[in-house]
Amino acid sequence: MKESKYLKNGLHLHVRNLFPICRSITGKGIRETLDYFEKFNNEFKRLKFKSGEKVFDWEIPEEWEIKDGYFEHIESKKKFANFKINNLHIVGYSEPVNQLMCLKDLKKRIHYSEVNDSYIPYVTSYYKKYWGFCLSKKDFSNLPEGRYKVLINSNFKKGNLELSHALIKGKSRKEILFSSYVCHPSMANNELSGPVVLNALLDYVKNTYPKRKYSYRFLMLPETIGSLAYLSKNIKKLKNNVICGFNLSCVGDERAFSYINTPFKNTLADKAIKAALIGKENVKVYSFLDRGSDERQFCAPRIRLPLVTFSRSKFADYPEYHTSADNLDLVTEKGLKESFKILKSIIDSFENELYPSVNVLGEPQLGKRDLYPQISTVQKRHPASKRMDFLTFSDGETSIFDIANLTNIPLEEIIQEYKIIKRSNLIK
């Protein structure tokens, strides 16, 4: 396998490179982010949706651009909520403002976090005209009395919502879908961890499996409006071809492994992620009632794609979520690589054998194939028990994910057992 330029220097490097960009659901920041990933994986193709275009029940908004923003205390000349210091200081999609205000009126436009006095919150108003600032509660409480010059240098224009998609074709048209969003400003876990791991998976698929059994679709898009836009153009194809899917959100910390089941918990994706997490500590399972990311769109009524959301600490369930504390220290190389490894094991399962089938009738003779110890002793757990349990369910109808869940054997180990047995021509 050729050396991967994308994986060469680790995954956290990509988070660091992309962190300063001010992203939103449209505009320069999202284009820069998509450009960055497309340089590594040129299989991505750009799609554009014009402002005002209808996508199901929604409408593509105008492009938003921002150059500067702050408010300045007239007497002391001290600036607060300076966009050029931290782009979270400006409410996303704020309309332009340039005026003088008293502190009492200005405070009505300032948002702060109730979780921690030092965090700057992330706030947006995409679909209703508004302007505002975000401060830490500590800074908010210490604002000096007096008058302020208030400036947000932003504008709206007719433009495009942009997203990138890639289809890595295999022998089968049946697809495994991976999606993540690229629309949040400087937050590391909630924003950048997902597309960084997604691109690692694309890189893995194309370099590890040049002759693929299945096809793989990868999406990078602005959350909610981007997935709706993509579905509006591709819904028939996706419903016909996607057999398993994963939305990647907040996959870079080390605290937990989490996933949100599909609405009825009965798809191949539900089984796959459960199997991939067997043996992991601190696994948290959420019902679809806890939804909050693009699983809402992919699993919506009359769409119902078999897609789960995979996270480390789930969005909204960790204290740094949607604040300035979701920074480069929260996301780690280890956290990113562990997420990659979990999803990689699912790809390996598809590309080895999704429905393994033993070649003989009755219990196979493992000893003559050197798959079973020649000396029989009394033991609580037989050394070949995993192999025997795997073969017990290898009937050609039970998926490798079901086998892992039925036997409680970690998916990675199930794959290794399959490879060992396959070499003996005992299974297909």
C-alpha positions as CSV (number, residue, x, y, z in Angstrom):
1,M,0.0,0.0,0.0
2,K,1.4,3.4,-1.0
3,E,2.2,5.9,1.7
4,S,-0.7,8.2,2.6
5,K,0.1,11.9,2.4
6,Y,-3.1,12.6,4.4
7,L,-2.1,10.2,7.3
8,K,1.6,10.9,7.2
9,N,1.8,13.5,9.9
10,G,-1.2,12.5,12.0
11,L,-4.8,13.6,12.2
12,H,-4.4,16.4,14.7
13,L,-2.3,18.4,12.3
14,H,-5.3,18.8,10.1
15,V,-7.4,20.1,13.0
16,R,-4.7,22.6,13.8
17,N,-4.4,23.8,10.2
18,L,-8.1,24.3,9.9
19,F,-9.0,25.7,13.3
20,P,-8.5,29.4,12.7
21,I,-10.9,29.5,9.7
22,C,-14.3,31.3,10.4
23,R,-16.7,28.9,8.8
24,S,-20.5,29.2,8.4
25,I,-23.1,27.5,6.4
26,T,-22.1,29.6,3.3
27,G,-19.2,31.7,2.2
28,K,-15.4,31.9,2.1
29,G,-14.7,29.8,5.2
30,I,-16.5,26.7,4.1
31,R,-14.9,27.0,0.6
32,E,-11.4,27.2,2.2
33,T,-12.2,24.1,4.3
34,L,-13.5,22.1,1.4
35,D,-10.5,23.2,-0.7
36,Y,-8.1,21.9,2.0
37,F,-9.6,18.4,2.0
38,E,-9.9,18.2,-1.7
39,K,-6.2,18.7,-2.1
40,F,-5.7,15.4,-0.3
41,N,-8.6,13.5,-1.7
42,N,-9.3,14.7,-5.3
43,E,-12.2,12.2,-5.6
44,F,-14.4,14.9,-4.0
45,K,-16.6,16.9,-6.4
46,R,-18.1,20.2,-5.5
47,L,-21.8,20.8,-5.6
48,K,-23.4,24.3,-5.5
49,F,-26.9,25.4,-4.6
50,K,-28.0,29.0,-5.4
51,S,-29.3,31.4,-2.8
52,G,-33.1,31.2,-2.9
53,E,-33.2,27.7,-4.2
54,K,-35.9,25.5,-2.6
55,V,-34.7,22.3,-1.0
56,F,-37.7,20.4,0.4
57,D,-39.3,22.7,3.0
58,W,-36.3,25.0,3.2
59,E,-34.6,27.7,1.2
60,I,-30.9,28.2,0.6
61,P,-30.0,31.5,2.3
62,E,-27.8,34.3,1.0
63,E,-24.1,34.1,1.5
64,W,-22.8,35.8,4.6
65,E,-19.4,37.5,4.7
66,I,-17.8,39.1,7.7
67,K,-14.6,41.2,7.9
68,D,-14.6,42.7,11.4
69,G,-16.7,43.1,14.5
70,Y,-16.3,44.5,18.0
71,F,-17.7,47.1,20.4
72,E,-15.6,49.9,21.8
73,H,-16.0,51.8,25.1
74,I,-16.0,55.5,24.1
75,E,-14.2,56.8,27.2
76,S,-11.5,54.2,27.6
77,K,-11.1,53.2,23.9
78,K,-11.1,49.6,25.0
79,K,-12.4,47.0,22.6
80,F,-14.5,44.0,23.5
81,A,-15.8,41.0,21.6
82,N,-13.1,41.5,18.9
83,F,-13.8,39.2,16.0
84,K,-10.2,39.3,14.9
85,I,-9.1,37.8,18.2
86,N,-11.8,35.1,18.4
87,N,-14.5,34.6,15.6
88,L,-17.0,33.2,18.2
89,H,-17.4,36.8,19.5
90,I,-19.9,37.6,16.7
91,V,-23.2,35.8,16.4
92,G,-23.1,33.8,13.2
93,Y,-24.9,35.5,10.3
94,S,-25.1,38.8,12.1
95,E,-26.3,41.6,9.9
96,P,-24.2,44.8,9.7
97,V,-24.3,47.4,12.4
98,N,-22.5,50.7,13.0
99,Q,-23.9,52.9,15.8
100,L,-23.5,54.3,19.3
101,M,-25.3,52.6,22.2
102,C,-25.5,52.8,25.9
103,L,-24.5,49.7,27.9
104,K,-28.0,48.9,29.0
105,D,-29.2,48.5,25.4
106,L,-26.0,46.8,24.2
107,K,-26.3,44.1,26.9
108,K,-29.6,43.0,25.3
109,R,-27.4,41.9,22.2
110,I,-24.7,40.1,24.2
111,H,-24.8,36.3,24.8
112,Y,-22.8,34.4,27.4
113,S,-22.4,30.8,28.7
114,E,-24.1,29.7,31.9
115,V,-21.8,26.6,32.0
116,N,-18.6,28.3,32.7
117,D,-17.8,32.0,33.4
118,S,-14.7,32.0,31.1
119,Y,-16.3,30.3,28.1
120,I,-17.3,32.3,25.0
121,P,-20.5,30.7,23.6
122,Y,-21.2,29.9,19.9
123,V,-24.5,31.5,18.8
124,T,-26.1,31.7,15.3
125,S,-29.2,33.2,13.7
126,Y,-29.2,31.8,10.1
127,Y,-32.8,32.3,9.1
128,K,-33.9,35.4,10.9
129,K,-32.1,38.8,10.5
130,Y,-30.3,39.6,13.8
131,W,-27.0,40.9,15.1
132,G,-25.2,40.2,18.3
133,F,-22.0,39.5,20.3
134,C,-20.8,36.7,22.5
135,L,-18.6,37.2,25.6
136,S,-17.6,35.2,28.6
137,K,-19.9,35.8,31.5
138,K,-16.9,37.2,33.4
139,D,-16.2,39.8,30.8
140,F,-19.9,40.6,30.4
141,S,-20.2,41.2,34.1
142,N,-17.2,43.6,34.1
143,L,-18.2,45.8,31.2
144,P,-17.7,49.5,32.2
145,E,-20.7,51.8,32.2
146,G,-21.0,54.4,29.5
147,R,-21.5,54.6,25.7
148,Y,-20.1,52.2,23.1
149,K,-19.3,52.3,19.4
150,V,-20.8,49.1,18.0
151,L,-19.5,47.7,14.8
152,I,-20.2,44.6,12.8
153,N,-18.7,44.8,9.3
154,S,-20.7,42.1,7.5
155,N,-22.8,41.7,4.4
156,F,-25.2,39.4,2.6
157,K,-25.2,38.6,-1.1
158,K,-26.7,36.2,-3.6
159,G,-24.3,33.3,-3.9
160,N,-24.1,29.6,-3.3
161,L,-24.2,27.0,-0.6
162,E,-21.4,24.6,-1.4
163,L,-20.6,21.0,-0.4
164,S,-18.3,18.2,-1.5
165,H,-19.2,14.6,-2.2
166,A,-17.2,11.6,-3.4
167,L,-18.3,8.1,-4.5
168,I,-15.6,5.4,-4.4
169,K,-17.1,2.7,-6.6
170,G,-16.9,-1.0,-5.8
171,K,-18.1,-4.1,-7.5
172,S,-21.5,-3.7,-5.9
173,R,-23.6,-0.5,-6.3
174,K,-24.6,-1.0,-2.7
175,E,-23.1,1.8,-0.6
176,I,-21.8,2.6,2.8
177,L,-22.3,6.3,3.5
178,F,-20.1,8.6,5.7
179,S,-21.1,12.2,6.3
180,S,-19.8,15.1,8.4
181,Y,-20.3,18.8,8.6
182,V,-18.0,21.7,7.8
183,C,-20.0,24.8,8.9
184,H,-18.8,25.7,12.5
185,P,-16.2,28.4,13.3
186,S,-13.2,27.7,15.6
187,M,-14.3,24.6,17.5
188,A,-12.2,21.5,17.3
189,N,-14.4,18.6,18.5
190,N,-17.8,19.7,17.4
191,E,-16.5,20.8,14.0
192,L,-13.2,19.6,12.7
193,S,-12.9,16.1,14.2
194,G,-15.7,14.8,12.0
195,P,-14.4,15.8,8.5
196,V,-10.8,15.0,9.5
197,V,-11.7,11.4,10.4
198,L,-14.0,11.1,7.4
199,N,-11.1,12.0,5.1
200,A,-8.9,9.4,6.8
201,L,-11.6,6.8,6.0
202,L,-11.8,7.8,2.4
203,D,-8.0,7.6,2.2
204,Y,-8.1,4.1,3.8
205,V,-10.8,2.8,1.5
206,K,-9.1,3.8,-1.7
207,N,-5.6,2.7,-0.7
208,T,-6.4,-0.5,1.2
209,Y,-9.1,-1.9,-1.0
210,P,-8.3,-1.1,-4.7
211,K,-10.7,-3.9,-5.7
212,R,-13.6,-3.2,-3.5
213,K,-16.7,-5.3,-2.9
214,Y,-18.9,-2.3,-2.0
215,S,-19.1,1.3,-2.9
216,Y,-18.5,4.1,-0.4
217,R,-20.0,7.6,-0.4
218,F,-18.4,10.5,1.5
219,L,-20.1,13.8,2.2
220,M,-18.8,17.1,3.7
221,L,-21.5,19.7,4.0
222,P,-23.0,22.4,6.1
223,E,-25.2,20.9,8.8
224,T,-28.9,20.6,8.3
225,I,-29.3,22.8,5.2
226,G,-26.4,21.0,3.4
227,S,-27.8,17.5,4.0
228,L,-31.3,18.7,3.0
229,A,-29.8,20.2,-0.2
230,Y,-27.9,17.0,-1.0
231,L,-30.9,14.8,-0.3
232,S,-33.1,16.9,-2.5
233,K,-30.9,16.0,-5.5
234,N,-30.0,12.4,-4.6
235,I,-32.8,11.0,-2.5
236,K,-33.8,8.2,-5.0
237,K,-30.2,7.1,-5.6
238,L,-29.4,7.0,-1.9
239,K,-32.6,5.2,-0.9
240,N,-31.9,2.5,-3.6
241,N,-28.2,2.0,-2.8
242,V,-27.2,3.0,0.8
243,I,-27.3,-0.1,3.1
244,C,-25.4,1.4,6.0
245,G,-24.4,4.9,7.0
246,F,-22.6,7.0,9.6
247,N,-22.8,10.7,10.5
248,L,-19.6,11.7,12.2
249,S,-19.9,14.4,14.9
250,C,-17.6,15.2,17.8
251,V,-15.2,12.2,17.3
252,G,-12.0,13.7,18.6
253,D,-12.0,13.6,22.5
254,E,-11.2,10.6,24.7
255,R,-14.0,10.6,27.2
256,A,-16.5,8.1,25.8
257,F,-17.8,6.3,22.7
258,S,-21.3,7.3,21.8
259,Y,-23.9,6.7,19.1
260,I,-27.5,7.6,18.3
261,N,-29.5,4.7,17.0
262,T,-31.8,4.9,14.0
263,P,-35.5,5.6,14.8
264,F,-36.4,1.9,15.1
265,K,-32.9,0.6,16.1
266,N,-33.1,-2.2,13.4
267,T,-30.8,-1.4,10.6
268,L,-27.4,-2.7,9.6
269,A,-25.9,0.5,10.8
270,D,-27.3,0.0,14.3
271,K,-25.8,-3.5,14.4
272,A,-22.5,-2.5,12.9
273,I,-21.7,0.3,15.4
274,K,-22.8,-1.8,18.3
275,A,-20.5,-4.6,17.2
276,A,-17.6,-2.3,16.6
277,L,-17.8,-1.0,20.2
278,I,-17.9,-4.4,22.0
279,G,-15.3,-4.4,24.7
280,K,-14.9,-0.6,24.8
281,E,-15.2,1.2,28.1
282,N,-17.7,4.0,28.7
283,V,-20.0,3.3,25.7
284,K,-23.1,5.5,25.7
285,V,-26.1,4.6,23.5
286,Y,-28.7,7.2,22.7
287,S,-32.2,6.8,21.2
288,F,-33.3,8.8,18.2
289,L,-35.2,11.0,20.6
290,D,-31.7,12.4,21.5
291,R,-31.1,13.4,17.9
292,G,-29.5,16.7,17.1
293,S,-27.2,16.5,14.0
294,D,-27.7,15.3,10.4
295,E,-29.3,12.0,11.5
296,R,-32.4,14.2,11.7
297,Q,-32.4,14.6,7.9
298,F,-31.0,11.3,6.7
299,C,-33.5,9.4,9.0
300,A,-36.5,11.7,8.5
301,P,-39.9,10.2,7.6
302,R,-40.1,9.2,3.9
303,I,-36.3,9.2,3.7
304,R,-35.3,6.8,6.5
305,L,-31.7,6.0,5.4
306,P,-30.0,3.4,7.6
307,L,-27.7,5.9,9.3
308,V,-26.5,6.3,12.9
309,T,-24.6,9.2,14.4
310,F,-21.2,8.2,15.9
311,S,-19.5,10.4,18.4
312,R,-17.0,10.3,21.3
313,S,-18.7,12.6,23.7
314,K,-22.0,13.4,22.1
315,F,-22.8,16.9,21.1
316,A,-24.5,18.9,23.8
317,D,-23.3,16.3,26.4
318,Y,-19.9,17.7,27.2
319,P,-19.3,21.1,29.0
320,E,-17.1,22.6,26.2
321,Y,-19.7,22.1,23.5
322,H,-20.5,25.2,21.4
323,T,-18.0,27.3,23.3
324,S,-14.5,28.6,23.0
325,A,-13.3,25.7,25.3
326,D,-13.9,23.3,22.4
327,N,-10.3,23.9,21.4
328,L,-7.2,22.2,20.2
329,D,-6.5,20.8,23.7
330,L,-9.9,18.9,23.8
331,V,-9.2,17.0,20.6
332,T,-6.3,14.6,20.7
333,E,-4.4,12.4,18.2
334,K,-5.4,9.4,20.3
335,G,-9.1,10.3,20.3
336,L,-9.1,10.9,16.6
337,K,-7.3,7.6,15.8
338,E,-9.5,5.6,18.1
339,S,-12.6,6.9,16.2
340,F,-10.9,6.1,12.9
341,K,-10.1,2.6,14.1
342,I,-13.7,1.9,15.1
343,L,-15.1,2.9,11.7
344,K,-12.2,1.2,9.9
345,S,-13.2,-2.1,11.5
346,I,-16.7,-1.7,9.9
347,I,-15.2,-1.1,6.5
348,D,-13.0,-4.2,7.0
349,S,-16.1,-6.2,7.8
350,F,-17.8,-5.3,4.5
351,E,-14.7,-5.9,2.5
352,N,-13.8,-9.3,4.0
353,E,-17.2,-11.0,4.2
354,L,-20.5,-9.5,5.4
355,Y,-22.3,-12.8,5.5
356,P,-19.7,-15.6,6.2
357,S,-20.7,-19.2,5.4
358,V,-19.0,-22.3,6.5
359,N,-18.3,-24.8,3.7
360,V,-19.0,-28.1,5.5
361,L,-22.1,-29.7,7.0
362,G,-22.0,-30.4,10.7
363,E,-19.3,-29.3,13.1
364,P,-16.0,-28.8,11.1
365,Q,-12.9,-30.8,12.0
366,L,-10.6,-27.9,13.1
367,G,-7.8,-30.1,14.4
368,K,-6.7,-31.4,11.0
369,R,-6.5,-27.8,9.8
370,D,-4.4,-26.6,12.8
371,L,-7.3,-24.5,14.0
372,Y,-7.8,-26.4,17.2
373,P,-5.4,-27.5,20.0
374,Q,-4.3,-31.2,19.6
375,I,-4.2,-31.8,23.4
376,S,-7.6,-31.7,25.1
377,T,-7.6,-30.4,28.7
378,V,-10.3,-29.2,31.1
379,Q,-10.5,-25.4,31.0
380,K,-13.1,-22.9,31.8
381,R,-12.8,-21.2,28.4
382,H,-11.5,-23.3,25.5
383,P,-8.7,-21.5,23.6
384,A,-10.5,-22.1,20.3
385,S,-13.9,-21.0,21.7
386,K,-14.1,-17.7,19.8
387,R,-13.3,-19.6,16.5
388,M,-16.0,-22.2,17.3
389,D,-18.5,-19.6,18.3
390,F,-17.9,-17.6,15.1
391,L,-18.3,-20.7,13.0
392,T,-21.6,-21.6,14.9
393,F,-23.3,-18.6,13.4
394,S,-21.6,-18.6,10.0
395,D,-24.6,-19.7,8.0
396,G,-24.5,-17.3,5.1
397,E,-27.5,-15.4,6.4
398,T,-26.2,-13.9,9.6
399,S,-24.2,-10.8,9.2
400,I,-20.7,-10.5,10.7
401,F,-22.1,-7.7,12.9
402,D,-24.8,-9.9,14.2
403,I,-22.3,-12.6,14.9
404,A,-20.2,-10.2,16.9
405,N,-23.2,-9.1,18.9
406,L,-24.5,-12.6,19.5
407,T,-21.1,-13.9,20.7
408,N,-20.0,-10.6,22.4
409,I,-16.7,-10.9,20.6
410,P,-15.2,-7.5,19.5
411,L,-15.6,-6.9,15.8
412,E,-11.9,-6.6,15.2
413,E,-11.4,-10.0,16.7
414,I,-14.2,-11.5,14.6
415,I,-12.5,-10.2,11.5
416,Q,-9.2,-11.7,12.5
417,E,-10.9,-15.1,13.1
418,Y,-12.5,-14.8,9.7
419,K,-9.1,-14.3,8.1
420,I,-7.5,-17.2,9.9
421,I,-10.4,-19.6,9.0
422,K,-10.5,-18.3,5.4
423,R,-6.9,-19.3,4.9
424,S,-7.9,-22.9,5.6
425,N,-10.7,-22.8,2.9
426,L,-13.3,-23.6,5.6
427,I,-15.4,-20.6,5.1
428,K,-16.5,-18.4,2.2
